[in-house]
Amino acid sequence: MQIIIPLAGKSPFFPPDHYFFPKCLVEIRGRPMVEWVVENLKNLKLDARFLFVIHQEEVARFSLDRTLRLLTDGRCEIVSLRRPTQGALCSALLAIDHLDLDKPVVVANGDQIIDTDLPAVLTSFRNVEAQAGVITFDSVHPRWSYVAIDGSGSVVQAAEKSVISRNAIAGLYYFETARIFIEAAMRSIENKAQVGGQFYIAPCLNEIILNGGKVAHFPILDRQYYSFYSPDRISHFEKSAPTRDHLARGDAVVAETRVVVPAAGLGSRFAKAGYSKPKPFIDVLGKPMIEHVIRNVTPGGAKVHLLLRKEHILAESRLVESFIGRHYQLHEVDKTTEGTACTLLLAREYFDDDKPMLVANADQLVDFSVDDFVRDCAVRGLDGSILVFRDPGRNPKWSFARIDEEGLVLEVAEKKAISDLATVGVYLFRRGADFVAAAIDMIARNDRVNNEFYTCPVYNYMIAAGLKIGVYEVSQSSMHGLGTPEDLDAYLSIHRPH
């Protein structure tokens, strides 16, 4: 992986008369800003090679080149500028002689860290065969660049310092090859795509789109993006960002999470549509649907408990045998239950304890990092967390969560829009025993919706017991339903290789 970091830009927020050292050497929690940046981007790939564009003056005065080589263990190239360029895009292009044109390249801001699973981000871009990709977060402030997204989740337009959507770019740009980046950058300059006399990276995306290329995006929460563009933002980071101890605690929770997937429905709509296989085993891009789901929602190394109808297991015995030894534990369901909460309780002896439990619908995929989702719950000290998205139309086919000013859930409702926060169908419980106790309370009170016991209302009983439940937001375009033949056809039309 090739990573270009332009560090030659001047910032009015760090004037030389107040800051003796260049911005990239300003200390944050006792370490230079650029050390935070490099450490964050090293997560992209172990053998990442960095290309820094810096001022010659800062090399002479502060040995900045030596600092950068030490931070990257010598895996870097230094491009020194004698005079300012016309923006970050021009600076990045000066690294052209050091690029392998047929390998991927990432262009990243030199004053930020992104708290997400960066390799998973790049994998998501590759999975949809994107020529470029960006990480986005929710904002409406004109300091950022933005992208507009279509119904399939693809980027259709990019704009610098212009709010064309709520999808702000988090200052990291992926290009499938360096050649794609350079050609798009040159066309952007030829077309004079300037803002305030400067050339930025974001408008390059428009050139790729106009040329028929696909540009993807990966949404994160705004609290996962830390920009150091001003001293105030550095102060905010130092006060609010998780410490290494907190993050280590979150990693421990990720490692011990159990995933439970109830896939014991009849799947009658698929049978009526002519599908011969049971719904969990329907082929989706060469793999059973349930295998895609499990990969999507399983943290690294987690044990998976899969609840399947007995007749489906017998009908697909050969496929089922392939699951053995993959950290999957199968649980037979002999007959139709009275809802997913009841189905889950059939396996309660395996998660009625103090370890985390994640429940996921068996017929959907979500563009998100499940590790980040679990880690966020632990770092915030929550007892549970619900994956949600904003639904302006408040479609009553979803379940919904209503939160307070601190972001804690006050109430959930199944098939009733009590807010615009619709649930995705991925539910995290910090302790499996909390789910078991609350589910039993719900069933004892005969709290049904459409004559079924659903999973989401269990949180109401946890809240009543004084437990803290939060939400973790993704964009609506991140969701991909597979639950009906129509949903599956729509997904395949977008993701099937052409």
N, C-alpha and C positions, 0 to 999 in steps of 0.2 A: 504494500500500500504506500502510495506517495502522498504526502501531506504538505501542502503549501500554506505557510502562515506569513502574510504580509505584516511586518512590524514597523514600517517606515512612516506611517501616517502620524500627523501631529493632532493632538486633542486640545481644544480650548479649555477643557476641564482640568488639565494638568499643565498650567503655564510654567515655563522655565524659571521664572522668578520665585515660584513657590516650591517647585520640585527640581532638585539638583539632578537626580538620576532620571533617565528616560522612563516613560510610563510603564514599559514592560518589566522594569526592575523595581517598581513600587512594591513595598512589602504588604502581604496579606497574611495575617496570622503568622507572622515571622518568616514567611518565604516569599521570594520574588513572584510577581504575578505570572511571569512566563513559565515558572516552574509548575504552577497549578495547571496552566494551559497544556503544557507538554505531557504532564502526568495523566491528565484527562484523556488526551488524544492517543496516548500509547495504548489505551484499551482497544482501539480499533483493530490492531494487529501487532503481534509480538515483534515482527521484523519491520515495522513501519519505518519509512525513511522520510525525514523532514527536510523541507526546503524553506529557509528563512530569508526574507527580503528585509534588509535593515540599512540604516544610514552609515556610510563610511565614517562619519564623525563619531558615531557612538561606538564603533569598533576601536577607533584611536583613543578615545577618552576613557571608555569603561570596559574594554576587553570583552565586549558583548559577544563576539564570535566564540571566544573560549568558553564563556558561560553556556552558550547554546550547545556546544559540542559536549560539554560535561553532562548536561541535562539529558542528552540523547545518546549517551555512550558512543559518541562519534558517528552515529548514523544520521548525518545531516550534511547539507550543502548550504553555504552562505553566499547570498547575492548581495553585494554592497552597492549602495546608491550614492552618487556624488551630489545629486540634486533631487528635489521632490518630483514625483510623478503626478499624473492627472487622476489619481485615485487608486483604490485597491485593485481594480481589474488590471490596470496598467502595471502595477507593481507585481502582481501574480504572474503576468505574462513574461516578466523578465527572468523567470525561472525556467523558461522553455528549453534551454540548452541542457538542463539537468534532468529532464523528464523522459521516461520511457513512454512513447506516444501510444503504445498499445496496451498499457496497463491502467487500472483505475487510479483516479486522483481525487483527493478531498481538498477543498479550499476552506480554511477555517479562520475565523476572527482570532486575533491574538489577545483578546481581553474578555474571555468568557470560559465557563465550564458548563457542561451539560450532564446532569445527573440521570443518565439512562443507560441502558444496555446498548452501547454503540455498535458492537458486532451484529446484534439482532436487527438494528436499524438498517445496516447495509444489506443484510440477508433479505430483509423485506423488499428492498429496492431491486435486488437481483431476482427475487422470486416473480416479480411482475415484469421482468425484462425492461426495466426503465433505463433510459440513456442518462438520466440525471435524477437527483432526489434531494429533498431538503427536509430538515426537522422543523416542525412548526409548534407554536404555542398560542394561546388565546390572548389577544390584545387589540386595542383600538388606538394606540398612541402612534403619531406620525414619525417617531424617531426610528421605527423599524422598517424593514422591507416586508412585503406581503405577497401571498399567492392566493389566487382564486381557484376553487376546487369544483369539479363537476360531480354529477351524481355517482359516478363510478370511483370517485376518490382520486382521480388524476388532476394534476395541475393544468389549468387552461390559460393562466396569465400570471405574470409576476410584475411587481411594481416596487420601486425604491422610494421610500419616504412618502408613500401615498397609501392611504388605508382603503384598499379595495375589498377587504373581507376581514374576518376576525382571525385569520391564519397568518400570524407573524412568523417570519423566518428566524430561526435560532442561530444564525451565523455560521452554519455548516452546510457546505454544498458538495454533494457527491456527483462525480461524472464517471460513466462506465469506462471511458478511456480518456487519457490526457488529450488525445487528438480531438475528441468531441468537444472538450472544454476549449481548446485553443481555437478551433474553427468557429465556435459560437461566440467566443470573446472577440475575435477579429471582425465578425459580422456586426456585433453590437457596437464596436467602435466605428466601423464604416457607416453605420446607420445613425451615428451621433446620439446614441442613447445615454445622454448625460443628465445628471441632476445637480444643479448648482455648480456646473462646470467640472464635475467629477464623474469618472466612470466607475460604476459599482458592479459587483458580481451578479446580483439578482437579475438584471435585464438579459443576461446571457440565456436564461431559461426560456425567454420568449423566442429567441432564435432557434432553439432546439425544437420547441413546439411548432413554430412556423415551418420548420423543415420536416415535419411529420414524426418527430421523436416523442417518446413518452417521458413525462416528468412526474415522479411520485412524491408523496409527502408522508412523513411519519409524525403523528401528533404526540406531544408530551404535555404535562401540566406546566403551568407557568412557574410553579414553585420548583420545578426541576431545571430551570434555566437561570443561571447566575451570570449576569453581565457586569463587567467592571468598567463600564464606560465613564463613570464619574466617581469621585471620592465618596459621595453619598451611597452609591450602590456597593462599594467595597465595605463601608460601615454596616450596611444592611446585611451583607453576607456574613460578616464576622459575628454579628449578633444573632442571626436567625438560622444559618445553615447548619445541618447536622455535623457533629464532630466525627472524627474517625471512630471513636468508641461507639457512637450511635449507629454508624453505618455498619460496623462489625456486628453489632447486635442484630441489625436487620438481616445481614447475610446469614447469621445462624438460624433465624426464623425461616428464611427461604429454604435452607437445607433440610429442615425437619417437617416441612409441609406435606400433608397427604392430599392427594387429589381424588375426588369422588365424582364419578360421572354416571348419573342415572340414565340408562338407555333402554328402558324396558317398556316403551310404548308399543302400540300395535303397528304404527306406520301405515295405517289404512289408506291414506291419500296416495302414497307411492304405489301400493298394491293396485289400487283402482286405476292408476295411470299406466299400468302395464309393467312395472318393475318386478322382476322375479326374485331379487334378493331382499332380505329384510333391510329396513332402512339403515341401521348402523353399518351395514356391509356393502352398501351401494358404492360402486366405483366412482371416485372423484379424482380425476387427473392421475389415474394409475394406482391409487391407494384407496382402501375402504374409508368411507366418510368418518367413522369413529377414530381412525388413526390420525387423520388431519386434526380432529378436535383435540385429541390427547396431546399431540405435539404442541398445539397452540397454547394450551392452558397448564402445562406441566413445568414447574420450576426444575432447574437442573438437578438430576439425581433423585427426584421425588418419587415416592411409591404411588401407584395409581390403582384405585379400586373401581372396577367397572361392573355395573349391575346390568345384566342382559336377560332377556326372556329365555327360558329354558329351551323352547322350540327353535329360537333363533340360533342358539349355541349348537344344537344338534344339526340344524340345517347347514351351518357353515363351520363344521367341525375342523376342517383343514385350515381355514383362516384363523380360527380360534386357537389352534395349536401353535400357530406362529407367534401368538402373543405371549406364550409361556416363556419365562426367562427374561422378559423385558421390563421387569419391575411392575408388571400388571398382575393384579389379583382379581379373578373373575368371581362374581357372585350370581348364582342362578335365581331368577325370579319366576316362580311357578305359575302365578296368575296375575291378572291386572290388579294393581293396588288402587287406593283411593287418592292418589296424587303423588307428586315427587317427594314430598316430605315423608310420606309413608314408605316409599321405595327406599329412600336413603336410610331410614331407621332399620331396615332389614340387615344392614351391615354395621350397625352401631357398635358392636363389640370390638371393631377394629379402629374406631376413632373416638370412643367415649373416654377421652383423657385430656390432658393439658397441652397436647401438641396441636399445631395449626391444621385446619381443614379447609380445603377449597372445593366448592361445588360448582360445576359448570354444566350448562345445557349441552346436549349431545348433538345438536344440529345447527351449529353456527361457528364462525371463525371471526376473530377480532384482531385488527392490526394494533398490537400493543406488546409491551414487555411484561410478562407475568411475574418475572423476578422483581421488577420495579414496583408492581402492584403490591406484592407481598411485603417487600422491604418498606414501602411507604407506610403500611399499616403498623409495622413494628416500630419504626422510627417515631411515628406520631403517638405511640402509646395507646392505640385503639384496641378495642375488643373485637372489632369486626369491620369490614369494609365492603362496599358495594360498587361494582363497576357500573358507571352511568354515562349517559350522553344527553345533550340538550335536544329536546324534541319540541320545536316551536308550535307544532300542530297538536301536541298533547294527545296523540292517538291512543285510545283506551285499550288497544291490544297489548300494551306494555304494562309492567308494574312500575310504580313511581316512588320516589323518595322526596320528602320535604325536609330541608335542613335549616339550622339556625344561623346566626351571624358568624359563629365560629366554625361553620362547616360541619357540625355534628347533626346526625339524622334525628329528627323529632318524631317522624312517623313514616311508615311505608304503606302502600296500598296496591293491591293486585287488581289489574284491569280497571283502574280508576285514576284519572289524572289529577293529582293533588299538587302538582308543580310541573315544571318543564324538565325535571331531571328523571328521565326514563332509565330503567335498569337494563343492563345488557344481557343478564342471565349468567353472570359469574359472581359468586358470593364467597367471601372469605370470612372465616371464623377463627379468631386467635386461639381459641381452645375448642376442640371438637366436643367436649363435654357441655359447653354452653349451648351449642346447637341442639344436642340431644335433649337437654332439660327444657329448653324453650319450645322445641317441636312437640314434646310430650304435653306441655302446658296447652299449646295451641289445639292439639287433637282432643285433649280432655275437655276443652271448652267448645268443641265442635265448631271451630272457627274456619268455615269453608268459604270458597269462592267458586261459583258454578259447580257446587257439590264436590269440590276437590280440595285437598290440603296442599297448598303450594309452598315452595321454599321461602320466598321473599318475606311473607308475613311473620315468619319466625322471628325476624329482627324486632318486631313490635314487642314481643315478650321479653327479649333481651333488654330493650330500652326500658321497659317497665321495671326490670330488675336492677336498673341503675348502671347498665353497661354502656360504654361509649362506642357508637358506630359512626364511621365516616364514609365519605364517597371518594372515588377515584375516577376522574372524568376523562373520557376519550371523545373524539369527534364522531358525529353520526356517520360520516363516510367511512369510518374504521370498521363498521359492522358489516358482516357478510352472512346473511341468512341462508341456511341449507334445508330448512324445515319443511318446505313444500316442493313439489316438482317444479313450480314456477320459480321459486327462489333458487333452486339448484341450476335451472337453465340460465337464469340471469348471471349467476356466479361464473358458470362455465363459459358464457359468451364473452366475459371480460378476461378470464384467466387462462383459457385454453390456448396453448401455443398455436400461432398462425403459420 
